[in-house]
Amino acid sequence: MYRFLIIDTYYLNFLNNFYSKIDIATKTYEEHLKLLMNELFGTADFYSRNLEKLGCEAKDVIFNDLELQYKWANEHDIRVSSIVFSKRFNKLYKVLNKIPFVSCRFNECYKILKTQIKYYKPEILYIQDIGVINDMFLSEIKSYVKLIIGQIASPIPMNRNLKVYDFIFTSFPHFVKKFRDMGLNSEYLKIAFEPSILDKTGSSDLERKYDCTFIGGLTKSHTNRIKLLEKLADELNIDFWGYGIEALSKNSPIRNKYHGQAWGIEMYRILAQSKITVNFHIDVAENYANNMRLYEATGMGAMLITDHKDNLNELFEIGKEIVSYRNIEELIDLIKYYSIHDTERESIAKTGQKKTLTKHTYFNRMKDILEILPKYIK
C-alpha cells in the first residue's frame, strides 16, 4: 500500500479558539497534534485514520498551525526564526502566502514543511486546499514524492500553476470538466462523515432541544445567505451559530438568536441537539450539492433541509432521507410543517442518518481514492 502525507490548513478563528481554551505548553508534538485532532475540526484525521485501516501509512500536517509546526521543528532540531511563529505572524499569514516567493526556502513555514516531507518520505503528498500551498514550493519538492494530489471545494484560485498537481480531487461535479478543459487531471470525490464522531460527542445522551438551527459563515461574502437567514429569524424559532457576526447590521434579527461561533466537536453536538438544521450552498457550487453540512447534519441525526440541487437525489433520496427547498417561502413552509409533524421528521432524520453511516463515510471515500490512484501512480 501507499505512504501519504496529508497537508491541511485550519481557519485561524478555530485555531485562536483552540489555543484560548487548551494549554499545550508542556505537550510534545504528537500529544499536541492528538489534542488538535480530538477537536474534530474539518476533516481532522479522518483521511489518515481510514487510510491506515486500509493498510496505508498516513500522517497529518497542519501547515498554518504555527505553534504546532514550530514545536515539530524544535523537536527535530530544525533551526527557524521564532519571530515568524509569534502571534504577530498570524496577521501576516494571508498576505505572505500571496507573495510569489523568489525561492520558497526563504520562508520558514515552507522550510519546516520541506523537512517534514523529507523526514516522513511519503509517496503521495495530499494537499487539502490547493488555494494555500505555494505552487513554486510544490515544484521544488516534486522530486521527493511520486504523486502530488490536490483537493478543492471552493473557488478556483487565480494566478496559480495548477499543473504542478498530478491530479485534483473535487466534490464539485462541474469542476471536473473545468479542470480537464484546462488540461488538468481531475477526479470527482464526494465529501463524507466519520461515524466515530457519534461516540466522541456523546450524541446518544444529548436531547434534541433546538427546533431549528443554522451553523455557518455570516460574513459579507454570504450576502444571499444572510438575507435568507434574516427572513427565517423574523418568522421562525431558529438558533444561529457561526463566524462573521460583526458583518451583520446592528438591527439584524439574527443577532437576537445568535449564540457565538461553533467549531468541530461543539458544532457536532449542536447538530446532535437539533431537530431540523438548514443548509445553504455557496454560489460556486452552482446547481450541484456537495458541501460538508450534508453529511455532518445527517450523520448526527438531524433532519436536513437543504437548497435544491440537480444532483441532490444522487446523494440522498429527497423527501425520504432529507428535504430540499427551492425558495425562501418553501423553506419557511417546510420548517413550519416538520416542526409539528414529529413522526415524519424523525423518520426522515433516521433514514438520512442510516444512508450517511452506510454509504457516505470517510472509510468508503478512502477506498474510492485507493481505487483511483493506480491510474496516476507509476
C-alpha positions in Angstrom: 0.0 0.0 0.0 0.9 3.7 -0.1 2.5 6.2 2.3 0.6 9.5 2.5 1.4 12.9 3.9 -1.8 14.9 4.2 -1.3 18.7 4.3 -4.2 20.6 5.8 -4.8 24.2 6.8 -7.2 25.4 9.5 -9.3 28.5 9.9 -7.5 31.0 12.1 -10.7 31.6 14.1 -10.8 28.0 15.0 -7.1 27.9 16.0 -7.5 31.0 18.1 -10.4 29.4 19.9 -8.5 26.2 20.4 -5.5 27.9 22.0 -7.7 30.1 24.2 -9.0 27.0 26.0 -6.3 24.4 25.8 -2.8 24.6 27.4 -0.3 22.9 25.1 2.9 24.3 26.6 4.1 21.0 28.2 2.8 18.8 25.4 5.0 17.0 22.9 4.3 17.5 19.2 2.4 14.2 19.0 0.4 15.0 22.1 -0.3 18.4 20.8 -1.4 17.1 17.4 -3.7 14.5 19.1 -5.4 17.2 21.1 -6.0 19.2 17.9 -7.4 16.2 16.1 -9.7 15.4 19.0 -11.4 18.8 18.3 -12.8 17.2 15.1 -12.3 20.3 13.0 -12.8 20.0 9.3 -11.7 16.6 8.2 -9.4 16.2 11.3 -7.6 12.9 11.0 -10.5 11.2 9.1 -8.3 10.7 6.0 -5.3 9.3 7.8 -7.3 7.2 10.2 -9.2 5.4 7.4 -6.3 5.1 5.1 -4.5 3.3 7.9 -7.5 0.9 8.3 -7.0 0.1 4.6 -3.3 -0.8 5.1 -1.7 2.5 4.1 0.7 4.7 6.2 -0.6 8.2 6.7 0.5 11.3 8.6 -1.2 14.7 9.1 0.5 18.1 8.9 -1.4 21.3 9.8 0.6 23.8 7.7 -0.7 27.0 9.2 -0.8 26.0 12.8 2.3 27.9 13.6 2.6 26.8 17.2 2.3 23.1 16.3 4.8 23.4 13.3 7.3 25.3 15.5 7.1 22.6 18.0 7.9 19.9 15.3 10.8 22.0 14.2 12.2 22.2 17.7 11.9 18.5 18.4 13.7 17.7 15.1 16.5 20.2 15.6 15.4 22.4 12.7 16.6 26.0 13.2 13.9 28.5 12.4 13.3 32.1 13.3 10.9 32.2 16.4 9.6 35.7 15.3 7.9 34.1 12.3 6.0 31.9 14.7 4.9 34.7 17.0 1.2 35.8 17.2 2.1 38.8 15.0 2.7 36.4 12.1 -0.9 35.3 12.2 -1.9 38.7 10.9 0.6 38.5 8.1 -0.1 34.9 7.0 -2.7 35.5 4.3 -0.6 38.3 2.8 2.6 36.4 2.8 1.0 33.4 1.2 0.1 35.5 -1.9 3.6 36.8 -2.5 5.3 35.0 -5.4 8.4 33.9 -3.5 11.7 34.1 -5.3 12.5 30.8 -3.6 10.4 29.1 -1.0 13.5 28.1 1.0 13.5 31.7 2.4 10.1 31.1 4.1 10.3 29.4 7.4 6.9 27.7 7.2 7.9 26.1 3.9 11.3 25.2 5.4 9.6 23.1 8.0 7.2 21.6 5.6 10.0 20.6 3.2 11.9 19.0 6.1 8.7 17.1 7.1 8.3 15.7 3.6 11.9 14.5 3.6 11.5 13.1 7.1 8.2 11.2 6.5 9.2 10.1 2.9 5.6 10.0 1.6 4.9 8.5 -1.8 1.8 10.7 -2.0 1.5 14.3 -0.9 -2.2 15.1 -0.4 -3.0 18.9 -0.3 -6.4 19.5 1.2 -6.6 23.1 -0.1 -4.9 24.0 -3.4 -5.5 27.6 -2.7 -3.0 27.7 0.1 0.2 25.8 -0.6 2.5 27.8 -2.9 2.9 26.1 -6.3 6.6 27.1 -6.5 7.2 25.2 -3.4 5.4 22.1 -4.8 7.5 22.3 -7.9 10.6 22.4 -5.7 9.7 19.3 -3.7 8.1 17.3 -6.6 11.2 15.0 -6.9 10.7 13.8 -3.3 7.3 12.2 -4.0 5.6 10.0 -6.6 2.3 12.0 -6.7 1.1 15.4 -5.6 -2.7 15.4 -5.2 -4.8 18.5 -4.7 -8.3 18.9 -3.4 -10.8 21.7 -3.8 -14.4 22.6 -2.8 -14.1 26.4 -3.2 -13.5 28.9 -5.9 -10.5 28.0 -8.2 -7.5 30.1 -7.1 -6.2 32.6 -9.5 -2.6 33.0 -10.6 -1.5 29.5 -9.6 0.2 26.9 -11.7 -2.1 24.0 -11.0 -0.2 21.8 -13.4 2.2 21.1 -10.6 -0.5 18.7 -9.3 -0.6 15.2 -10.8 -4.4 15.4 -10.4 -7.0 17.2 -8.4 -9.9 15.8 -6.5 -13.1 17.9 -6.2 -16.5 17.4 -4.7 -17.9 19.7 -7.4 -19.0 17.6 -10.3 -18.9 20.6 -12.6 -15.3 21.3 -11.6 -14.0 18.0 -13.0 -14.9 19.2 -16.5 -13.5 22.7 -15.9 -10.2 21.3 -14.8 -10.0 18.8 -17.6 -10.7 21.6 -20.1 -7.8 23.4 -18.6 -5.6 20.4 -19.4 -5.5 19.2 -15.8 -6.2 15.7 -14.5 -9.3 15.7 -12.2 -11.5 13.2 -10.4 -14.8 13.5 -8.6 -14.7 12.7 -4.8 -17.7 13.3 -2.6 -17.3 14.6 1.0 -18.3 12.3 3.8 -18.9 11.7 7.6 -16.8 10.0 10.2 -19.0 7.6 12.3 -16.7 7.7 15.4 -17.8 11.3 15.9 -21.1 9.9 17.4 -19.3 8.3 20.3 -16.8 11.2 20.7 -19.5 13.7 21.1 -21.7 11.6 23.4 -24.5 12.2 20.9 -26.8 9.4 22.3 -27.0 11.3 25.6 -28.0 14.6 24.1 -31.5 15.9 23.9 -32.8 17.5 20.7 -33.7 20.8 22.3 -33.3 23.0 19.3 -36.3 23.2 16.9 -34.2 24.5 14.0 -30.6 25.6 13.7 -28.1 27.1 11.3 -24.3 26.9 11.7 -22.1 28.6 9.2 -20.5 31.8 7.8 -22.2 35.1 8.3 -19.7 37.4 6.5 -20.1 39.9 3.7 -19.3 37.2 1.2 -22.5 35.4 2.3 -24.9 38.2 1.3 -27.6 36.0 -0.2 -27.4 33.5 2.7 -27.8 36.4 5.2 -30.9 37.7 3.5 -32.5 34.2 3.7 -31.5 33.7 7.3 -32.8 37.1 8.4 -36.1 36.2 6.9 -36.1 32.9 8.9 -35.1 34.8 12.1 -38.1 37.1 11.6 -40.7 34.3 11.1 -39.4 31.2 12.9 -37.9 29.8 16.1 -34.3 29.2 14.8 -31.0 29.4 16.6 -27.7 30.6 14.9 -24.0 29.9 15.3 -21.2 31.0 13.1 -18.4 33.3 12.3 -18.6 36.8 10.9 -21.4 38.2 13.1 -19.7 41.6 13.2 -20.5 42.0 9.5 -24.3 42.0 10.2 -26.2 45.2 10.7 -26.9 46.2 14.3 -30.6 45.6 13.8 -30.2 42.2 12.1 -32.8 39.8 13.6 -30.1 37.1 13.5 -28.3 38.8 16.4 -31.2 38.1 18.8 -30.9 34.4 18.3 -27.1 34.1 17.8 -25.0 32.0 20.2 -21.5 32.5 19.1 -19.0 30.5 17.0 -19.2 26.7 16.9 -16.2 24.6 15.7 -15.6 20.9 15.5 -16.9 18.9 18.4 -19.1 21.8 19.6 -20.7 22.1 16.1 -21.4 18.3 16.0 -23.0 18.5 19.5 -25.3 21.3 18.3 -26.3 19.2 15.3 -27.0 16.3 17.7 -29.3 18.6 19.6 -31.1 19.9 16.5 -34.5 18.6 15.3 -34.0 20.4 12.0 -30.9 22.1 10.5 -30.8 24.3 7.5 -28.1 24.1 4.8 -27.2 26.7 2.1 -24.5 26.2 -0.5 -22.1 28.8 -1.6 -22.5 30.4 -5.1 -19.6 28.5 -6.7 -21.5 25.2 -6.1 -23.9 26.4 -8.9 -26.5 23.6 -9.4 -24.6 20.9 -7.5 -24.9 19.7 -3.9 -21.5 19.0 -2.4 -20.8 20.6 1.0 -19.8 19.1 4.3 -23.1 20.0 6.1 -25.0 17.5 4.0 -23.1 14.7 5.7 -22.4 16.3 9.1 -26.1 17.0 9.7 -27.4 13.7 8.5 -24.6 11.8 10.3 -25.6 13.4 13.6 -29.2 12.5 13.1 -30.7 16.0 12.5 -33.3 16.3 9.7 -31.6 18.3 7.0 -33.3 20.9 4.9 -31.0 22.0 2.1 -31.2 24.1 -1.0 -32.3 22.0 -4.0 -29.6 21.0 -6.5 -29.6 18.9 -9.7 -27.6 16.1 -8.3 -29.1 16.0 -4.8 -31.1 12.9 -5.4 -27.9 11.1 -6.3 -26.6 11.6 -2.8 -29.9 11.3 -0.8 -33.5 10.4 -1.5 -35.4 13.7 -1.3 -38.4 13.5 0.9 -37.3 10.2 2.5 -33.7 10.9 3.7 -33.5 14.7 3.5 -35.8 17.6 2.5 -35.0 20.3 -0.1 -36.3 23.8 -0.8 -36.2 26.0 -3.9 -37.0 29.4 -2.4 -37.4 31.1 0.9 -41.2 30.7 1.0 -40.9 27.0 0.5 -38.2 26.8 3.2 -40.3 28.6 5.7 -43.3 26.3 5.0 -41.2 23.2 5.3 -39.7 24.2 8.6 -43.1 25.0 10.0 -44.6 21.7 8.7 -41.8 19.5 10.1 -41.6 21.4 13.4 -45.1 20.0 14.3 -45.0 16.7 12.4 -42.7 14.9 14.7 -43.1 11.3 13.3 -42.4 12.3 9.7 -39.4 14.5 10.7 -37.9 11.8 12.9 -38.4 9.2 10.2 -36.6 11.3 7.6 -33.8 12.1 10.1 -33.2 8.4 10.9 -33.3 7.3 7.3 -30.9 10.1 6.3 -28.6 9.1 9.1 -28.7 5.4 8.0 -27.7 6.4 4.5 -24.8 8.5 5.7 -23.5 5.9 8.1 -23.6 3.2 5.4 -22.8 5.0 2.1 -21.2 8.3 2.9 -18.3 7.5 5.3 -14.7 8.5 5.1 -13.8 4.8 5.0 -15.8 4.5 1.8 -14.2 7.6 0.4 -10.6 6.4 1.1 -11.5 3.2 -0.7 -12.5 5.4 -3.6 -9.2 7.2 -3.5 -7.2 3.9 -3.5 -9.2 2.7 -6.5 -8.3 5.8 -8.5 -4.6 6.0 -7.6 -3.4 3.3 -10.0 -4.5 5.5 -12.9 -1.8 8.0 -12.0 0.9 6.4 -9.9 3.9 4.9 -11.7 
